[in-house]
């Protein structure tokens, strides 16, 4: 299909899969060209002239030139004044199925995007039921608290350099206590301080389950944290909230943190049974990042052994560290975006390849957010910056 259309100060002719750009004459301002073009080398027919070269009513004599980007100039023929017309520069032809060599940077060149370490507050259950046995593939059984302690140790050893972790353990006494503030405030590389503040791995749980009171302290700390960084809560418990705070109050607190502040809560359960499943589902859905799909029996991460508990916590931190880069403004030519990290350029891949862990990047939100995948994400975390450049087609 071929035809010609005026775009700003340019005329655009579509010839199959090619686009021809050429300057419009001054007589064509504000009007579309009526006729199609037979070939890329055919001069545009000026408005107000017929194909015989004779003037039609309303036309004017004299040369008319228009110069557009890249110096491409068109010229309407003059009348028979005896002067030689200057040659018309050849039109620029772009194959829209190919990326032209030597792309020029657009004016909306994106700056370097720095990595911002996220802030996560872990709210951990040390109530009496956490002293119950919990399946371990190697040891047979250990206590739930022992399994939780081991999983937290793994997370801190792996992610403390790139995540600002804070912690709140409840209860703070042998009953329903929940002391003010956090046990350890969020910071990078504070794994030793967090583990030192927690009851030892071989301790039995104690007291009741003031999950609402403990979570409220964590929520307050997250609201006060740097809003420019990603923020999230991790609630890990083995049953419904008790003491003065009912499950409904905890659900409302989690929901308010997400709806009012945009801070999600990941909910991980330790061997949750059918009696408290509904409450745990409510917590997870209110937190904005539930497990699985709508309608699933369990919308929270329900670990039934030590291996699964560690895996779920790893998935949660990995989701928080998803290497998403916000683009503002969005590129005007999304297919000509380039991503460079530490001197290495990464190719665009599709979403399935990204989910499979292949190296590259993809648009996770259409043209306003990029997700780095596989080795590209790892590199971004290491050097903590990425260069995202927008380009325009040559000419």
C-alpha positions as CSV (number, residue, x, y, z in Angstrom):
1,X,0.0,0.0,0.0
2,X,1.4,3.4,-0.9
3,X,0.4,7.0,-0.3
4,X,1.6,10.4,0.9
5,X,0.8,12.2,4.1
6,X,2.0,15.5,5.6
7,X,3.6,15.3,9.0
8,X,4.7,18.6,10.5
9,X,7.2,20.1,8.0
10,X,7.7,16.8,6.3
11,X,5.9,14.7,3.8
12,X,5.9,11.0,4.4
13,X,5.4,8.5,1.5
14,X,4.7,4.9,2.3
15,X,6.0,2.5,-0.3
16,X,5.3,-1.1,0.8
17,X,7.6,-1.4,3.9
18,X,9.7,1.7,3.2
19,X,9.1,5.2,4.3
20,X,10.3,8.1,2.2
21,X,10.9,11.5,3.9
22,X,11.1,14.6,1.9
23,X,10.5,18.3,2.5
24,X,7.0,19.7,1.7
25,X,6.7,22.9,-0.4
26,X,5.4,26.0,1.2
27,X,2.1,25.8,-0.7
28,X,1.5,22.4,1.0
29,X,1.5,23.8,4.5
30,X,-1.4,22.5,6.5
31,X,-2.6,20.3,3.6
32,X,-2.2,16.6,2.7
33,X,-0.8,15.5,-0.7
34,X,-3.7,14.1,-2.7
35,X,-2.0,11.7,-5.0
36,X,0.3,8.7,-4.4
37,X,3.9,8.5,-5.4
38,X,4.9,6.0,-8.1
39,X,8.5,5.5,-7.0
40,X,11.0,6.6,-4.4
41,X,12.8,8.7,-7.0
42,X,9.7,10.6,-8.2
43,X,9.6,14.3,-7.3
44,X,6.6,15.4,-5.3
45,X,3.9,17.2,-7.3
46,X,3.5,20.7,-6.0
47,X,0.0,21.7,-4.8
48,X,-1.7,23.8,-7.4
49,X,0.2,22.4,-10.4
50,X,-0.8,19.7,-12.9
51,X,1.5,17.2,-14.4
52,X,2.0,19.2,-17.6
53,X,3.9,21.9,-15.9
54,X,1.2,24.5,-16.6
55,X,0.0,26.6,-13.8
56,X,-3.5,26.0,-12.5
57,X,-5.7,28.7,-11.0
58,X,-4.4,29.9,-7.6
59,X,-0.8,28.8,-8.3
60,X,2.1,31.3,-8.0
61,X,5.3,31.4,-10.0
62,X,8.9,31.3,-8.7
63,X,11.0,28.8,-6.9
64,X,9.8,27.5,-3.5
65,X,12.2,25.6,-1.3
66,X,11.7,23.9,2.1
67,X,14.6,22.6,4.2
68,X,13.9,19.9,6.9
69,X,16.1,17.9,9.3
70,X,19.4,16.6,8.1
71,X,19.5,19.2,5.3
72,X,17.0,17.4,3.0
73,X,15.6,20.1,0.7
74,X,12.7,19.9,-1.7
75,X,12.1,22.5,-4.5
76,X,9.0,23.2,-6.5
77,X,9.7,23.9,-10.2
78,X,9.4,27.6,-11.2
79,X,7.5,28.8,-14.3
80,X,9.1,29.2,-17.7
81,X,11.4,32.1,-16.7
82,X,14.4,30.5,-18.4
83,X,16.3,29.9,-15.2
84,X,17.7,26.4,-14.5
85,X,16.1,24.9,-11.4
86,X,18.5,23.6,-8.8
87,X,18.5,19.9,-8.4
88,X,16.4,18.4,-5.6
89,X,18.3,16.3,-3.0
90,X,17.3,12.7,-3.1
91,X,14.8,11.6,-0.5
92,X,15.9,9.7,2.6
93,X,14.6,6.1,2.5
94,X,14.3,4.1,5.7
95,X,13.4,0.5,5.9
96,X,11.1,0.3,8.9
97,X,12.0,-3.4,9.4
98,X,15.6,-2.6,10.1
99,X,17.5,-0.5,12.7
100,X,19.6,2.1,10.7
101,X,23.3,2.2,11.4
102,X,24.6,5.3,13.2
103,X,21.4,6.1,15.1
104,X,21.5,9.6,16.6
105,X,20.7,10.3,20.2
106,X,17.2,11.7,20.8
107,X,16.8,14.9,22.9
108,X,15.2,12.8,25.6
109,X,18.4,10.9,26.3
110,X,17.9,8.9,29.5
111,X,20.5,9.5,32.3
112,X,22.4,6.8,34.2
113,X,20.0,4.9,36.5
114,X,21.5,4.2,39.9
115,X,20.7,1.1,41.9
116,X,18.8,1.9,45.1
117,X,19.1,-0.7,47.8
118,X,15.6,-1.5,49.0
119,X,14.6,-1.4,52.7
120,X,12.9,-4.5,54.2
121,X,11.7,-4.9,57.8
122,X,11.3,-8.5,58.9
123,X,8.6,-9.1,61.5
124,X,9.2,-12.5,63.1
125,X,7.1,-14.7,65.3
126,X,8.8,-16.2,68.4
127,X,5.6,-17.2,70.2
128,X,5.4,-20.4,72.2
129,X,4.1,-22.5,69.2
130,X,7.4,-21.7,67.3
131,X,9.0,-24.3,69.6
132,X,7.0,-27.1,67.9
133,X,8.7,-29.6,65.7
134,X,9.2,-28.8,62.0
135,X,10.3,-31.1,59.3
136,X,13.9,-31.1,58.2
137,X,15.0,-33.3,55.2
138,X,18.4,-33.9,56.8
139,X,17.8,-33.9,60.5
140,X,14.3,-35.2,60.6
141,X,12.9,-32.5,62.9
142,X,14.0,-29.2,64.4
143,X,11.9,-26.5,66.0
144,X,10.1,-24.0,63.9
145,X,12.2,-21.2,65.4
146,X,15.4,-23.1,64.6
147,X,14.3,-23.4,61.0
148,X,13.3,-19.7,60.9
149,X,16.6,-18.7,62.4
150,X,18.6,-20.7,59.9
151,X,16.6,-19.2,57.0
152,X,17.1,-15.7,58.2
153,X,20.8,-16.4,58.6
154,X,20.9,-17.5,54.9
155,X,19.1,-14.4,53.7
156,X,21.4,-12.1,55.6
157,X,24.5,-13.8,54.4
158,X,23.3,-13.6,50.8
159,X,21.5,-10.2,50.6
160,X,22.7,-8.0,53.4
161,X,25.1,-6.1,51.1
162,X,22.3,-5.0,48.8
163,X,19.2,-4.8,51.1
164,X,18.7,-2.6,54.1
165,X,17.3,-5.1,56.6
166,X,15.7,-4.3,59.9
167,X,14.0,-6.7,62.3
168,X,11.2,-6.9,64.9
169,X,10.7,-10.0,66.9
170,X,7.5,-10.6,68.9
171,X,6.6,-11.1,71.7
172,X,9.2,-9.0,73.6
173,X,8.3,-10.8,76.8
174,X,6.6,-14.1,77.9
175,X,3.1,-12.9,77.2
176,X,1.8,-10.2,74.7
177,X,4.5,-7.6,74.9
178,X,5.6,-5.7,71.8
179,X,8.3,-3.2,72.7
180,X,8.4,0.2,70.9
181,X,10.4,0.6,67.8
182,X,12.5,-2.0,65.9
183,X,15.0,-4.4,67.5
184,X,17.5,-3.4,64.8
185,X,17.0,-0.5,62.4
186,X,17.3,-1.0,58.6
187,X,20.9,-0.7,57.3
188,X,23.2,-2.5,54.8
189,X,25.6,-5.2,56.0
190,X,24.0,-5.5,59.5
191,X,23.5,-9.2,59.5
192,X,25.6,-9.7,62.6
193,X,23.6,-7.1,64.6
194,X,20.3,-8.7,63.6
195,X,21.3,-12.2,64.5
196,X,22.7,-11.0,67.8
197,X,19.3,-9.3,68.6
198,X,17.3,-12.4,67.9
199,X,16.7,-15.3,70.4
200,X,19.3,-18.0,69.7
201,X,18.5,-20.8,67.2
202,X,18.1,-23.4,69.9
203,X,15.7,-21.4,72.1
204,X,12.1,-22.4,72.4
205,X,9.3,-20.0,71.5
206,X,7.7,-18.1,74.3
207,X,4.5,-16.2,75.1
208,X,1.5,-15.5,72.9
209,X,1.2,-14.0,69.4
210,X,1.0,-10.1,69.4
211,X,1.4,-10.1,65.6
212,X,-0.6,-6.9,65.2
213,X,1.4,-5.0,67.8
214,X,4.7,-6.2,66.4
215,X,3.8,-5.5,62.8
216,X,2.6,-2.0,63.7
217,X,6.1,-1.2,65.0
218,X,7.6,-2.4,61.7
219,X,5.1,-0.5,59.6
220,X,5.9,2.7,61.5
221,X,9.6,2.3,60.7
222,X,9.0,1.6,57.0
223,X,6.8,4.7,56.6
224,X,9.7,6.8,58.1
225,X,12.3,5.1,55.8
226,X,13.6,6.8,52.6
227,X,10.6,6.9,50.2
228,X,12.9,7.0,47.2
229,X,14.0,3.4,47.9
230,X,11.8,0.4,47.4
231,X,10.3,-0.6,50.8
232,X,8.6,-3.8,51.9
233,X,7.7,-5.8,55.0
234,X,8.2,-9.5,55.6
235,X,5.8,-11.0,58.1
236,X,6.7,-14.6,59.2
237,X,4.5,-16.4,61.6
238,X,2.9,-19.8,62.4
239,X,-0.7,-18.8,63.2
240,X,-3.3,-16.1,63.5
241,X,-2.8,-12.9,65.5
242,X,-3.7,-13.0,69.1
243,X,-3.5,-10.9,72.3
244,X,-5.3,-7.5,71.9
245,X,-4.9,-7.4,68.1
246,X,-7.3,-9.6,66.2
247,X,-6.7,-11.0,62.8
248,X,-9.0,-8.3,61.4
249,X,-6.9,-5.5,62.9
250,X,-3.7,-7.0,61.5
251,X,-5.3,-7.3,58.1
252,X,-6.4,-3.7,58.2
253,X,-2.9,-2.5,59.3
254,X,-1.2,-4.5,56.4
255,X,-3.8,-3.1,54.0
256,X,-3.3,0.5,55.1
257,X,0.5,0.2,54.7
258,X,0.0,-0.9,51.1
259,X,-2.9,1.3,50.0
260,X,-1.8,4.5,51.7
261,X,2.0,4.2,51.4
262,X,2.5,1.8,48.5
263,X,4.5,-0.5,50.8
264,X,3.8,-4.2,50.2
265,X,3.9,-7.0,52.8
266,X,5.1,-10.5,51.9
267,X,3.5,-13.1,54.2
268,X,5.3,-16.4,54.9
269,X,3.7,-19.1,57.0
270,X,5.4,-21.8,59.0
271,X,3.4,-25.1,58.7
272,X,0.0,-23.3,58.6
273,X,-3.0,-25.6,59.1
274,X,-6.5,-25.3,57.7
275,X,-7.8,-23.5,60.8
276,X,-5.7,-20.4,60.3
277,X,-5.4,-20.5,56.5
278,X,-8.2,-18.0,55.9
279,X,-6.6,-15.4,58.2
280,X,-3.2,-15.9,56.5
281,X,-4.8,-15.5,53.1
282,X,-6.4,-12.2,54.2
283,X,-3.0,-10.9,55.4
284,X,-1.3,-11.8,52.1
285,X,-4.0,-10.3,49.9
286,X,-4.1,-7.1,51.9
287,X,-0.3,-6.9,51.5
288,X,-0.5,-6.6,47.7
289,X,2.0,-9.3,46.8
290,X,0.1,-12.6,47.5
291,X,1.5,-16.0,46.5
292,X,0.0,-17.9,43.5
293,X,-3.1,-16.9,41.6
294,X,-6.5,-15.6,42.6
295,X,-8.7,-18.5,43.7
296,X,-5.8,-20.6,44.9
297,X,-6.3,-22.4,48.2
298,X,-3.3,-20.6,49.7
299,X,-2.4,-17.0,48.8
300,X,0.6,-16.9,51.2
301,X,3.9,-18.7,51.2
302,X,3.2,-21.8,53.3
303,X,6.5,-23.6,54.2
304,X,6.1,-27.1,55.4
305,X,9.8,-28.0,55.9
306,X,13.2,-26.2,56.3
307,X,14.2,-26.3,52.7
308,X,10.9,-24.8,51.5
309,X,11.1,-22.1,54.1
310,X,14.5,-21.0,52.9
311,X,13.4,-21.2,49.3
312,X,10.3,-19.0,49.9
313,X,12.3,-16.4,51.7
314,X,14.8,-16.4,48.8
315,X,11.9,-15.9,46.3
316,X,10.5,-13.0,48.4
317,X,13.9,-11.2,48.4
318,X,14.4,-11.9,44.8
319,X,11.1,-10.3,44.0
320,X,12.0,-7.2,45.9
321,X,15.3,-7.1,44.0
322,X,13.7,-7.5,40.6
323,X,15.9,-5.1,38.8
324,X,13.1,-2.9,37.4
325,X,14.2,0.4,36.0
326,X,11.6,3.3,35.7
327,X,11.8,5.3,32.4
328,X,10.7,8.9,32.6
329,X,10.1,10.0,30.0
330,X,9.3,6.9,27.9
331,X,11.3,6.5,24.7
332,X,9.7,7.8,21.6
333,X,11.3,4.9,19.6
334,X,11.1,1.9,22.0
335,X,12.8,-0.5,19.6
336,X,15.9,1.7,19.6
337,X,16.6,1.6,23.3
338,X,20.0,0.4,24.4
339,X,21.1,-0.8,27.9
340,X,24.7,-0.7,29.0
341,X,26.0,-1.9,32.4
342,X,29.7,-1.6,33.3
343,X,30.7,-1.2,29.6
344,X,28.7,-4.3,28.5
345,X,25.7,-3.8,26.1
346,X,22.7,-6.2,26.7
347,X,20.1,-7.2,24.0
348,X,16.4,-6.9,24.4
349,X,14.7,-10.3,24.9
350,X,11.1,-11.4,25.4
351,X,9.4,-11.8,28.8
352,X,9.5,-15.6,28.7
353,X,13.2,-15.6,28.1
354,X,13.6,-13.2,31.0
355,X,11.6,-15.4,33.3
356,X,13.8,-18.3,32.3
357,X,16.9,-16.4,33.5
358,X,18.4,-15.5,30.1
359,X,20.7,-12.5,29.9
360,X,19.2,-9.3,28.6
361,X,16.3,-6.9,29.3
362,X,12.7,-6.6,28.5
363,X,9.9,-4.0,28.9
364,X,8.1,-5.1,32.1
365,X,5.6,-2.2,31.7
366,X,5.1,-1.1,28.2
367,X,7.8,1.4,27.4
368,X,7.9,3.0,30.9
369,X,9.7,0.2,32.8
370,X,12.6,-2.0,31.9
371,X,13.4,-5.3,33.7
372,X,17.0,-6.5,33.7
373,X,17.3,-10.3,33.3
374,X,19.8,-13.0,34.3
375,X,23.4,-11.8,34.2
376,X,22.3,-8.2,33.4
377,X,20.5,-8.0,36.7
378,X,23.4,-9.5,38.6
379,X,25.8,-7.0,37.0
380,X,23.4,-4.1,37.9
381,X,23.4,-5.2,41.5
382,X,27.2,-5.4,41.5
383,X,28.1,-2.0,39.9
384,X,24.8,-0.4,41.1
385,X,24.1,1.7,38.0
386,X,22.9,1.2,34.4
387,X,23.0,3.4,31.4
388,X,19.8,3.4,29.4
389,X,20.0,5.4,26.1
390,X,17.2,6.3,23.8
391,X,17.9,6.7,20.1
392,X,16.0,8.0,17.0
393,X,16.2,6.7,13.5
394,X,18.9,8.2,11.4
395,X,17.7,11.3,9.6
